[in-house]
Amino acid sequence: MRILHVFRGPIGGLFRHVCDLVRGQHALGHQIGILCDSSTGGKNAEEALARIASFCDLGIERLPMSSLPAYTDFACIAKARQMTRQLHIDVVHGHGAKGGLYARLAALSTGKPAVYTPHGGSLHYKWTEIPGFFFVATEWALRHCTAGLAFVCNYERNVYTQKIGVGRAQVNMVYNGLWDEEFKRVESAHNCHDILFVGELCNRKGVDLLINAVAQLKPDMTLSVALVGDGPETEDYKKLVKSLSLQDQIFFMGRLPIAKALPMGKLFVLPSRAEAFPYVVLEAIAAARPTISTKIAGLAEVLPEALLYPTDDTAVLVAKLRHVFNNFKYYQSIADELAAEAPNNFSAPHMVRSITDFYAKLT
């Protein structure tokens, strides 16, 4: 097949998902093209796209794409349509809200099947909110030109079904996965931090909750934290850390590859307020890194109850952190069990084959 992947930001879990599909589908003998944003990701995005360029026989095109409705949408829709026609694409796969918009409108005008994977995106919004109504209403309208819906967890499928409805689209669900070489234990670095966070530094990820929890644990428990990533609230968080006199406990490490980040902390913490099915949790599991997370989205499908706590509650996070560091061997034993089971549950080759076989049903 000739496949076009359309998405906005070449960063984060969505991009990781696309990269895995591109790698795996190329290995299966398919020809792949990419259309994505040119204004996001900077040097890291350029390097990541260069690494998968050899898998993209149909090329990589980049245009400015806005996360909100903008005049640039018309140029992106036209480009997706042009690529679909000129490259004789068989399946257009849109990822995220903007990618799904461009891909489905391109497919509608060319008669090709469109597949959509939300990756959270518009599903974080509600009909009763502004601008939520606009985003969810757009999803509802686009379902009529969606041949297939490819979800990354049951939570995402259930929310989409409740908020929007699948309409006539065929449905596939398969968990994100890792490659064989990624399933290996990662030991903590010498003098590593107590806590590791990896992700976008924004309120959706609950970074403020983690900072406030560390502050509340003082003075009886002094924990150090490595915050790996960047984002729109980075400067706000630095000010918060300073106001709480935590400069010697919380450290901003910038954006790093996960292989360099994982040895930096004994405990991986994901305090997010909203998620879909984050890769970073799978990576922590594969590395046998003890992990705790808010009980949201697809995380409850991956982690046992003992590792979960209610979202948006600093007091509960404080209590959870106390329990973890007072019973660290217990949490390490859970991490070891999850790591042993992970290759069977979260396989990238299986994910690629499931989604690619799903395409074949639509063509």
Secondary structure as GFF3:
##gff-version 3
##sequence-region A 1 363
A	DSSP	beta_strand	2	6	.	.	.	ID=ss1
A	DSSP	alpha_helix	12	27	.	.	.	ID=ss2
A	DSSP	beta_strand	31	37	.	.	.	ID=ss3
A	DSSP	alpha_helix	42	52	.	.	.	ID=ss4
A	DSSP	three_ten_helix	53	55	.	.	.	ID=ss5
A	DSSP	beta_strand	60	63	.	.	.	ID=ss6
A	DSSP	alpha_helix	72	86	.	.	.	ID=ss7
A	DSSP	beta_strand	91	95	.	.	.	ID=ss8
A	DSSP	alpha_helix	96	110	.	.	.	ID=ss9
A	DSSP	beta_strand	114	117	.	.	.	ID=ss10
A	DSSP	three_ten_helix	121	124	.	.	.	ID=ss11
A	DSSP	alpha_helix	132	142	.	.	.	ID=ss12
A	DSSP	three_ten_helix	143	145	.	.	.	ID=ss13
A	DSSP	beta_strand	148	151	.	.	.	ID=ss14
A	DSSP	alpha_helix	154	163	.	.	.	ID=ss15
A	DSSP	beta_strand	170	173	.	.	.	ID=ss16
A	DSSP	three_ten_helix	180	182	.	.	.	ID=ss17
A	DSSP	beta_strand	193	198	.	.	.	ID=ss18
A	DSSP	three_ten_helix	203	205	.	.	.	ID=ss19
A	DSSP	alpha_helix	207	217	.	.	.	ID=ss20
A	DSSP	beta_strand	225	228	.	.	.	ID=ss21
A	DSSP	alpha_helix	234	243	.	.	.	ID=ss22
A	DSSP	beta_strand	250	254	.	.	.	ID=ss23
A	DSSP	alpha_helix	258	261	.	.	.	ID=ss24
A	DSSP	three_ten_helix	262	264	.	.	.	ID=ss25
A	DSSP	beta_strand	265	270	.	.	.	ID=ss26
A	DSSP	alpha_helix	279	286	.	.	.	ID=ss27
A	DSSP	beta_strand	291	294	.	.	.	ID=ss28
A	DSSP	three_ten_helix	297	301	.	.	.	ID=ss29
A	DSSP	three_ten_helix	305	307	.	.	.	ID=ss30
A	DSSP	beta_strand	308	309	.	.	.	ID=ss31
A	DSSP	alpha_helix	314	326	.	.	.	ID=ss32
A	DSSP	alpha_helix	328	345	.	.	.	ID=ss33
A	DSSP	alpha_helix	348	362	.	.	.	ID=ss34
###
